[in-house]
């Protein structure tokens, strides 16, 4: 599939690129843009929060008849919408395909039996196409790793192959430690939302914790013994409530991107997600394209934004509600509900998936997150949100472990009830067996 996509790309002089605004979508866009630049193929890139009819209208208005329209990290579940586009289409995605795609080529791991929610991201899929365009594009592997980390994927199977390629080529280095960004340890623990600890956001408790451990200074400059002591202490904290995968996501291999402007992968992901959320996608893309102009501004924005996420998580703890089969939150004007939902299901109540319903002006947006253990028991949030949102006049979808939706005003309670019922039918038996 990657070879077919590369062949079609090579037939065009101009490519209209549309990609998602999270870390995976932004790295996907950067990978294909850098590959196109290398080939001398002109392109016009637009980053969007979702693929809807408004985006298709924009593409129809801006693309010439002979242009190639290329979707990254979207398009698999919107076959009907993108069928309005008359130009040749390529879809590079890792979401579950829905409907008959109008794309000339669709590169998607699900089509060859690989779970795109866990084992390869859109950036990894796009990297495969970039490699098909030019084998020397292995230097883009760091961006593929960042996209996978941003989507909280496993670094095995296909991702593992990309990682090994990156290591062998010197593009990525791996060290053991705490999976967080770099900087003064007290500062980073204060504003980093993951791992979420009983001291997160509380400077006084953080300093007490570090004084007991006799640790201070920059994370990347800690000795091996200090790193082991810190990670052991944090593992003990996490063991109280967090899911096993939360511990895996917090401690272990830390990836350093040797060919990118931002070395620590968690700093890179935070910057990209922040820029996407703050409608500064151009800034994020320029950093991925090795333009340093806005790097310091983006770094400051990311730290400030992470502070706000920690505040929202603490607020969500006060508003947390528990249904029969789901934890949920119905709130207003809350930033980064996806991160809030992830934190709740990973660190607070891992026995149930978490649904965050957020009223923003005239829109009601939904973020849902599960765990690998819940998925193994039958959870499919993409199906649950697609069915429940459709029942109240909205739309939704995504991955079995992480999904989203938009629903009409006034339908939040009905929507939550339907999700609770559907999730109960998916994992009820598995949860009962676990409790017996």
C-alpha positions, -999 to 999 in steps of 0.1 A, spaced: 0 0 0 28 24 9 45 17 -25 12 24 -43 8 57 -25 43 67 -33 37 59 -70 6 81 -71 23 109 -53 52 108 -78 26 114 -106 16 148 -92 33 182 -92 12 196 -64 -3 180 -33 -30 194 -10 -23 180 25 -49 179 52 -40 166 87 -52 165 123 -41 190 149 -27 166 176 8 154 179 2 124 157 -15 145 130 11 172 131 41 148 128 23 130 100 19 163 81 56 171 88 68 137 76 49 140 43 58 176 38 95 170 43 94 140 20 76 161 -7 101 189 -3 130 165 -9 113 153 -41 107 189 -53 69 184 -52 50 215 -42 23 213 -14 -2 233 6 -9 220 41 -39 227 63 -42 214 99 -77 209 112 -93 196 145 -117 173 127 -127 163 92 -162 175 83 -181 191 54 -166 225 61 -131 211 56 -142 194 24 -157 226 12 -124 243 18 -105 216 -1 -129 219 -30 -124 256 -32 -86 256 -28 -75 225 -48 -70 226 -86 -83 199 -108 -50 180 -112 -39 184 -76 -36 153 -54 -56 156 -21 -38 137 7 -54 132 42 -32 123 72 -46 109 105 -82 112 92 -103 101 63 -108 64 70 -141 70 89 -154 99 67 -156 81 33 -190 96 25 -178 132 32 -146 130 12 -164 114 -17 -175 149 -26 -139 157 -37 -134 151 -74 -96 151 -73 -75 120 -67 -73 112 -30 -48 94 -8 -57 86 28 -28 78 53 -45 69 85 -47 44 114 -84 47 124 -108 19 116 -121 23 80 -159 29 77 -177 26 44 -163 23 9 -135 48 5 -133 70 -26 -95 72 -22 -73 60 -50 -50 46 -23 -58 41 14 -28 32 35 -42 19 68 -29 -9 91 -64 -22 98 -66 -33 62 -38 -58 68 -49 -70 102 -27 -46 123 -44 -27 152 -39 10 145 -49 20 180 -20 2 196 8 -8 171 12 20 145 1 56 144 -8 78 115 28 92 116 41 57 114 19 50 84 30 82 67 66 73 75 62 41 56 50 61 25 79 85 30 104 56 30 87 43 -2 93 77 -17 130 76 -7 148 50 14 169 78 29 139 92 47 148 71 77 158 105 92 121 111 96 116 82 120 119 104 150 87 122 141 70 88 137 81 78 172 68 112 185 34 106 169 32 71 184 41 84 218 15 112 214 -12 86 208 1 65 238 9 35 216 29 4 224 64 3 210 62 -32 197 54 -49 163 54 -22 136 63 7 160 91 -15 173 104 -20 138 104 18 132 121 23 165 148 -2 157 154 15 123 156 48 140 181 35 166 203 18 140 204 50 120 213 71 150 180 91 146 167 81 180 184 72 213 168 53 242 175 57 279 158 43 310 140 67 333 109 87 340 88 93 309 85 130 313 100 161 297 133 176 307 140 205 331 143 211 368 127 180 385 105 201 409 92 223 381 85 193 358 66 174 385 46 205 393 32 211 358 34 176 341 -1 160 340 13 125 334 22 106 355 -5 121 377 6 117 413 -8 127 447 17 155 447 11 168 411 6 206 411 14 210 448 49 226 450 51 222 488 44 184 486 68 180 457 97 197 475 90 175 506 90 144 484 123 154 467 139 164 500 132 129 514 148 114 483 177 140 484 172 147 447 173 181 429 184 196 396 178 189 360 163 156 351 187 148 323 216 155 346 205 131 374 229 102 381 219 66 374 214 60 411 193 92 415 171 82 385 166 47 399 156 62 433 132 87 418 115 61 395 112 36 424 95 62 446 71 72 419 63 36 411 53 31 447 30 61 445 14 49 413 9 14 427 -18 27 451 -44 35 424 -31 35 389 -36 9 362 -6 -13 353 -3 4 320 -1 38 337 30 25 354 44 13 321 35 47 306 54 65 333 86 46 338 108 28 313 123 38 279 127 75 272 132 84 236 155 112 224 151 126 189 186 132 177 176 149 144 148 172 157 148 206 173 133 192 205 152 162 218 131 148 246 101 131 230 77 141 258 87 178 254 81 175 217 47 159 221 36 185 247 46 213 223 28 198 194 -4 191 213 -3 226 228 1 243 195 -27 223 180 -51 231 208 -41 268 208 -47 270 171 -10 275 165 -6 245 142 16 265 118 41 270 147 41 233 155 46 224 119 74 248 115 92 233 145 89 198 129 103 214 97 134 226 116 125 263 118 136 276 152 119 310 150 90 301 173 106 274 194 110 293 227 75 307 225 61 272 218 81 258 248 67 285 271 32 279 258 35 242 264 45 246 301 17 271 307 -8 248 290 3 218 310 -2 239 342 -38 245 330 -43 207 324 -32 199 359 -57 225 372 -85 209 350 -77 174 363 -79 187 399 -113 203 390 -125 171 374 -118 151 405 -144 173 423 -170 168 395 -164 131 389 -195 109 385 -198 71 384 -224 53 363 -230 15 362 -202 9 337 -184 42 331 -169 71 350 -179 104 335 -179 142 337 -203 168 324 -186 202 324 -183 235 306 -154 252 288 -128 228 300 -95 225 281 -80 192 271 -108 169 281 -90 141 263 -60 144 287 -85 146 317 -102 115 305 -69 96 301 -58 106 336 -91 95 352 -90 61 336 -53 55 341 -46 70 375 -79 74 394 -105 47 384 -89 22 360 -118 -3 364 -141 17 341 -137 38 309 -140 75 313 -162 99 293 -157 136 294 -186 157 281 -177 194 275 -200 222 266 -181 248 246 -203 277 233 -229 260 210 -210 227 207 -209 197 230 -177 178 226 -170 143 240 -137 126 248 -136 90 259 -107 69 271 -102 33 281 -73 10 290 -57 -20 272 -72 -42 299 -107 -29 293 -103 -34 255 -91 -69 261 -124 -74 280 -144 -62 250 -145 -24 252 -149 -6 219 -153 31 225 -154 39 188 -185 18 184 -200 30 217 -196 67 209 -207 63 172 -239 45 183 -247 68 213 -239 100 195 -259 89 164 -289 81 187 -290 117 199 -283 134 166 -246 137 168 -216 119 154 -186 101 168 -159 75 164 -122 68 167 -104 39 183 -116 12 206 -94 26 234 -98 63 226 -126 80 209 -145 113 205 -179 127 195 -199 158 191 -235 159 202 -263 185 202 -270 208 232 -293 193 257 -285 157 250 -256 151 274 -275 131 300 -293 109 274 -259 104 256 -242 93 288 -270 69 296 -267 53 262 -229 50 264 -232 35 298 -256 9 285 -235 0 254 -203 -2 275 -221 -25 299 -230 -48 271 -194 -48 260 -175 -53 292 -202 -61 319 -194 -99 318 -157 -93 319 -159 -69 349 -182 -93 367 -157 -121 362 -128 -99 375 -148 -91 406 -158 -127 413 
